[in-house]
Amino acid sequence: MIITIDGPAGTGKSTVSRAVAERLNFDFLDTGAMYRAIGLAAVRRQADLTDGRELSFIAKHCRIEFDWSQQPPALLLNAEPVSHLLRGAEVTSAASHVAVVPAIRHQLVAEQQRLGRSRSNLVTEGRDQGSVVFPDAQLKFYLDATPQERARRRVNQLRSRGDFVDFHEILNDIISRDHRDSTRSTGPLSVPQGAIKIDTTPLTEQQVIDLIISHVAAVRGNL
């Protein structure tokens, strides 16, 4: 079974998807981390983030692998463990530029589909998993929340790690990223056909997790 969980930044996709995968004993694929890894490589090379050709060149020389023996799976960039480097503000900003380059999206979509074929049961999260990467997935979810709530969550997350961030700056970045994600030519952010939409604004993470698990249990009971 493949379960896709899509939605904009700050809706709790990664945390929820990880927990759902753990509850179901499925593998967890964090596709956002793949874009962040290329963003990290671009930052390290001091690349021009507005130059799609330069970013595509960098992406072609990025070997992205997962260590499935760890929980959650650790991401390796050219054999270097980098999971702990992927959530900072600079890499997050770079990843949003990486994600709009069509050549990079084609490259990573193909890799994600390969991973989907190689893993028996998978929970995968991103922005185009149910619409582009796995359109025939057995269960699709789309998580959403107001931009203000997503900014609040992101600020709390970053501050808990010791980062000094401004709420309004984060909010403006989320609104800009939503626009880039929904208007890009390749794999735009959208609600996948047949997806179960969940507004997470009034819900705790645990409530979202339990809701998804209940849908999975209903589908499995009918198989």
C-alpha positions as CSV (number, residue, x, y, z in Angstrom):
1,M,0.0,0.0,0.0
2,I,1.1,3.5,-0.8
3,I,-0.3,6.4,1.2
4,T,0.3,10.0,0.0
5,I,0.1,13.0,2.3
6,D,0.4,16.3,0.5
7,G,-0.1,20.0,1.5
8,P,1.6,23.3,1.8
9,A,4.5,24.2,4.1
10,G,3.7,24.2,7.8
11,T,0.8,21.9,7.9
12,G,2.7,19.2,9.9
13,K,3.1,16.8,7.0
14,S,6.5,15.5,8.0
15,T,5.7,14.9,11.6
16,V,2.3,13.4,10.9
17,S,3.6,11.2,8.0
18,R,6.4,9.9,10.2
19,A,4.0,9.0,13.0
20,V,1.5,7.4,10.6
21,A,4.3,5.3,9.1
22,E,5.5,4.2,12.5
23,R,2.0,3.3,13.7
24,L,1.4,1.2,10.5
25,N,5.0,-0.2,10.4
26,F,5.4,1.3,6.9
27,D,8.5,3.0,5.4
28,F,8.4,6.8,5.5
29,L,9.6,8.8,2.5
30,D,10.2,12.5,3.2
31,T,10.4,13.9,-0.3
32,G,10.8,17.5,1.0
33,A,14.1,16.4,2.4
34,M,15.3,15.4,-1.1
35,Y,14.7,19.0,-2.3
36,R,16.3,20.3,0.8
37,A,19.4,18.2,0.2
38,I,19.8,19.8,-3.2
39,G,19.2,23.1,-1.6
40,L,22.0,22.4,0.9
41,A,24.3,21.5,-1.9
42,A,23.4,24.7,-3.7
43,V,24.1,26.8,-0.5
44,R,27.4,25.1,0.0
45,R,28.4,26.0,-3.6
46,Q,27.1,29.6,-3.1
47,A,25.0,29.0,-6.2
48,D,22.7,31.7,-7.7
49,L,19.4,30.4,-6.5
50,T,17.6,32.2,-9.3
51,D,19.6,30.3,-12.0
52,G,17.7,27.2,-12.9
53,R,20.4,25.8,-15.1
54,E,23.0,26.1,-12.3
55,L,20.7,24.4,-9.8
56,S,19.9,21.6,-12.3
57,F,23.7,21.1,-12.8
58,I,24.1,20.8,-9.0
59,A,21.2,18.4,-8.8
60,K,22.6,16.1,-11.4
61,H,25.7,15.6,-9.2
62,C,23.7,14.9,-6.0
63,R,23.4,11.3,-5.1
64,I,20.5,11.1,-2.7
65,E,20.0,7.9,-0.7
66,F,18.1,6.9,2.4
67,D,19.3,4.6,5.2
68,W,16.1,2.6,5.7
69,S,17.6,0.9,8.8
70,Q,17.1,4.0,10.8
71,Q,13.7,5.4,12.0
72,P,13.0,7.8,10.5
73,P,15.2,7.0,7.5
74,A,18.4,9.1,7.4
75,L,19.1,11.0,4.2
76,L,22.6,10.7,2.7
77,L,23.9,13.3,0.3
78,N,26.8,11.9,-1.7
79,A,27.2,9.3,1.1
80,E,27.2,12.1,3.8
81,P,24.5,11.9,6.5
82,V,22.9,15.4,6.3
83,S,19.4,15.0,7.9
84,H,20.4,17.3,10.8
85,L,21.4,20.1,8.3
86,L,18.2,20.2,6.3
87,R,15.7,22.2,8.5
88,G,17.5,25.6,8.9
89,A,16.1,28.8,7.4
90,E,18.8,29.1,4.7
91,V,18.4,25.6,3.4
92,T,14.6,25.9,3.6
93,S,14.7,29.1,1.4
94,A,17.1,27.4,-1.0
95,A,14.9,24.3,-1.3
96,S,11.9,26.5,-2.3
97,H,13.9,27.8,-5.3
98,V,15.1,24.3,-6.1
99,A,11.6,22.9,-6.1
100,V,10.4,25.1,-8.9
101,V,13.0,24.0,-11.4
102,P,11.3,21.5,-13.9
103,A,14.4,19.5,-14.6
104,I,15.0,18.9,-10.9
105,R,11.4,17.9,-10.3
106,H,11.5,15.4,-13.1
107,Q,14.8,14.0,-11.7
108,L,13.4,13.6,-8.2
109,V,9.9,12.4,-9.3
110,A,11.6,9.5,-11.2
111,E,13.7,8.7,-8.1
112,Q,10.6,8.8,-5.8
113,Q,8.7,6.4,-8.2
114,R,11.7,4.1,-8.1
115,L,11.6,4.1,-4.3
116,G,7.9,3.4,-4.4
117,R,8.5,0.3,-6.5
118,S,11.2,-0.9,-4.2
119,R,9.4,-0.5,-0.8
120,S,6.4,-2.8,0.0
121,N,4.4,-0.3,2.1
122,L,5.1,3.4,2.0
123,V,3.9,6.6,3.5
124,T,5.2,9.5,1.4
125,E,4.7,13.2,1.9
126,G,5.2,16.2,-0.2
127,R,3.4,18.6,-2.5
128,D,2.8,16.4,-5.6
129,Q,2.8,12.9,-4.3
130,G,-0.9,12.1,-4.9
131,S,-1.2,14.2,-8.0
132,V,2.0,13.4,-10.0
133,V,4.3,10.9,-8.3
134,F,1.7,8.3,-7.2
135,P,-1.6,9.1,-8.8
136,D,-2.8,5.5,-8.3
137,A,-2.0,5.4,-4.5
138,Q,-4.6,3.5,-2.5
139,L,-5.1,6.4,-0.1
140,K,-4.4,10.1,-0.6
141,F,-4.6,12.9,2.0
142,Y,-4.2,16.7,1.7
143,L,-3.4,18.6,4.8
144,D,-4.1,22.3,5.0
145,A,-4.1,25.2,7.6
146,T,-4.3,28.9,7.5
147,P,-1.1,30.7,6.7
148,Q,-1.1,32.4,10.1
149,E,-1.4,29.0,11.9
150,R,1.3,27.5,9.7
151,A,3.6,30.5,10.4
152,R,3.0,30.1,14.2
153,R,3.9,26.4,14.1
154,R,7.1,27.1,12.0
155,V,8.2,29.9,14.4
156,N,7.7,27.6,17.4
157,Q,9.6,24.9,15.7
158,L,12.6,27.1,14.8
159,R,12.7,28.8,18.2
160,S,12.7,25.5,19.9
161,R,15.9,24.8,18.0
162,G,17.5,28.0,19.2
163,D,16.9,30.0,16.0
164,F,15.9,33.7,16.2
165,V,13.0,34.3,13.8
166,D,10.4,36.9,13.2
167,F,6.7,35.8,12.9
168,H,5.9,38.3,10.1
169,E,9.0,37.3,8.1
170,I,8.0,33.6,8.3
171,L,4.4,34.4,7.4
172,N,5.5,36.4,4.3
173,D,7.8,33.6,3.3
174,I,5.0,31.0,3.6
175,I,2.7,33.1,1.5
176,S,5.4,33.6,-1.1
177,R,6.2,29.9,-1.1
178,D,2.5,29.0,-1.5
179,H,2.4,31.2,-4.6
180,R,5.5,29.6,-6.1
181,D,4.4,26.1,-5.3
182,S,0.9,26.5,-6.7
183,T,1.9,28.4,-9.9
184,R,5.0,26.5,-11.0
185,S,4.7,24.8,-14.4
186,T,5.8,21.3,-13.2
187,G,4.1,19.5,-10.3
188,P,2.2,22.4,-8.9
189,L,0.7,22.2,-5.4
190,S,-2.9,21.1,-5.7
191,V,-5.4,18.8,-4.0
192,P,-5.0,15.4,-5.7
193,Q,-8.0,13.8,-7.3
194,G,-9.7,11.6,-4.7
195,A,-7.7,12.9,-1.8
196,I,-9.2,13.3,1.7
197,K,-8.7,16.9,2.7
198,I,-8.0,17.7,6.4
199,D,-8.0,21.2,7.8
200,T,-5.4,20.9,10.6
201,T,-5.9,24.5,11.9
202,P,-8.1,23.4,14.9
203,L,-6.5,20.0,15.3
204,T,-3.5,18.7,17.3
205,E,-1.0,16.6,15.6
206,Q,-2.3,13.5,17.4
207,Q,-5.8,14.2,16.3
208,V,-4.6,14.4,12.6
209,I,-2.6,11.2,13.0
210,D,-5.6,9.3,14.6
211,L,-7.9,10.6,11.8
212,I,-5.6,9.3,9.1
213,I,-5.1,6.0,10.8
214,S,-8.9,5.6,11.0
215,H,-9.2,6.1,7.3
216,V,-6.4,3.5,6.7
217,A,-8.1,1.0,8.9
218,A,-11.4,1.4,7.0
219,V,-9.7,0.9,3.7
220,R,-7.8,-2.1,4.9
221,G,-10.9,-3.6,6.3
222,N,-12.5,-3.5,2.9
223,L,-9.6,-5.1,1.1
